[in-house]
Each structure stands twice: as C-alpha cells, then as structure tokens.
Amino acid sequence: MKRIAVLTSGGDAPGMNAAIRAVVRTGIGRGMEVYGVEQGYSGLIAGNMRLLGARDVSGIIQTGGTMLGSARSLEFKTEDGRLRALRELNRRDIGGLVVIGGNGSQTGAHALSQLGFPVVGVASTIDNDLYGSDMTIGVDTALNIALEAIDRLKITASSHQRAFMLEVMGRDCGYLALMSGIAGGAEAIVIPERELTPEQVASEIRTAYERGKLHAMIVVAEGAKNNMDELEAFFKVHKERLGFEIRITRLGHVQRGGMPGAFDRLLATRLGAAATRCLAEGQHNVLVGLKQGDIMTTPLVEVVTNKKQLDLSLFDLVADLSR
Ligand code: ATP
C-alpha cells in the first residue's frame, strides 16, 4: 500500500496529535505517502485532505486537541455520505484509512470497511468506553485533570466545612467519575452503571458529617440518571439531610483541553505506529488498542457489537475507603 490517509473524529482527546504524528512518520518510514483529512468524516466527504510530510507534524506531540480538527458528521451515517467519502479516497488512489476516535467513529470506520475499503481504527476517547482497548488515548490525561480539580476543591471545602459535588464527563460510562472519585477520596460516586438515589447520596454525606469529617466530595458522571441537576434539586429541598453546606462545580470541557501526559503520548505513539503497520501488512478492518499492557487488534465488527464493561470492584470499596 503506497498511499494512506488519517483522520480524527468525534470528541477530541489529549494524545490525538501524538497518534497523527506516529501514523505520518512511521508511514513515511515505510515508504508511504500519508494524507491528513481535515474535520473528520465531514472533511472526508468533502475531499478536504492534504499530503503531510514529517515536518508537518513537528511540535505537536505535546499539544492537546487535534491538528486535523474533528467534527460530528450526520452525512457519514448515511450510505450516500459514505459512498461520497469512498469516491474521494479512490480519486486520490488512497489504499487505506486510519480512524482515530471513539465508539461512534469506529462504528463509522466499520461501516466504511463494509463497502470494501481497508480501515484501521485507533482507540481514542476520554470516556474509556470503547470495546477492544483497556485504556484509550486521552483518558489518563482527562483523569488527572479531574483529580486535580478534586484536590483543589477539597482544600477549599475543608476550610469552610462544606460538601462539594463535581460533575465529570462520561455520557454512557462512569469510568472517569469512578476512577477520579476513588483516587480523590470521594465520599460518594454516582455513575450510570451503579445509580445511587439522591437519598442514598445524602445519607453517605450525612454519615461523613456525623463522623466529624471537615469536608465531603461527591463525584457525578454527566450521564448518570441521577445527574447533577436531579441531585441539586433534591439537596435544595432537603438541605438539612446533608449536614454540610453544598457547592456545585461542573468541570465540563476543561477535561478535554489538557496537554497529554506521558502515558497518553506513549499510548498514542504505540497505537499510531501499530495502525500503519497493520495497513502495510494487510491487516484491515481492526481496531488497535491496549490489552493487558500489549498493543493488540480486535476486529471492528466485534468493537461495534460489544459493550465494554466497567470494572465495578472499586465501586464496592467506596464506602469502606471513605470511613
Ligand atoms: P467520543 O465518544 O470521544 O465523543 P465518538 O467517536 O464516539 O467520540 P461520535 O460523535 O459518537 O464520537 O461519532 C463521531 C462520528 O462518527 C459521527 O459524527 C459520525 O460521523 C460517525 N458515526 C457515528 N455513528 C455512526 C454510524 N452508526 N454509522 C456511520 N458513522 C457513524
């Protein structure tokens, strides 16, 4: 395969740039020409792509976001949109595509591969909800940002003997909330996989207050049914149930924007290099991900038909750990 393309799609994740860099430079190292597609699948449909040289990916390994831009494309969800994308790839004689992104992006990658085009996915989403990779690009950095916020909030919470409720990202998956909550010593964690009722959260916080704690921390995943809005409304009416005064913080997109840490740079570099290798060696329609410490491939069809399960053993420790 002499010519390949790379795109980033869905939510940006710190480390995407390191993955682009690895695809471009290892591709060049294998004698390939590598095209960068701007704005994900939208750019693919519009034929918005350019040849990238080794110097075009200089100085990006340490930057968050994605130099290629990302987009959410409704058109790519239609067969017509995908056929237009295919025409653009064929017109330039491109023989393979690397798709760096999360669940939706890999579903798109699988759909393109069903039209007979060779695709390799790179596992990248801060939600860590992608089947086929224990850790995805961006998770570790986002986790550390959430953790720093918890640490800071705990300092002010202790000074005023308050409870803080922090919302972290995670539409369908509580990974970020659970791990940042455990690492930050939260008293209660609310995730879609193990919903706590507002009464249960209030009771955890009340017992912390009665045990003489100076602060309490509740970490809530944005995708939980009992989300921040529900909990806030309940606590407004039942103030006395908590003991503490409560303050609310939504971390929002701050979690996405960080400089990738060492873990994400290394993971992205390994996965990007593996994706180029797969295309060069004729291994197509797979996701490259991290499994038990090794870079492994999983067929895209398995990635899109299976749901990754969150390891809930840590969740069961929350009550003991916050004693
Ligand atoms: P993140 O979880 O980090 O936000 P993601 O890859 O899951 O990333 P999505 O917005 O779900 O992000 O998907 C990105 C793009 O993938 C969509 O805008 C769309 O173009 C494409 N896509 C999603 N689902 C499908 C599908 N069923 N068929 C074809 N393409 C799809």
Residues whose N, C-alpha, C, O or C-beta is under 5 A from the ligand:
A	BS01	ATP	S9 G10 G11 Y41 A71 R72 S73 L74 F76 K77 G101 G102 N103 G104 S105 Q106 T107 G108 A111 S124 T125 I126
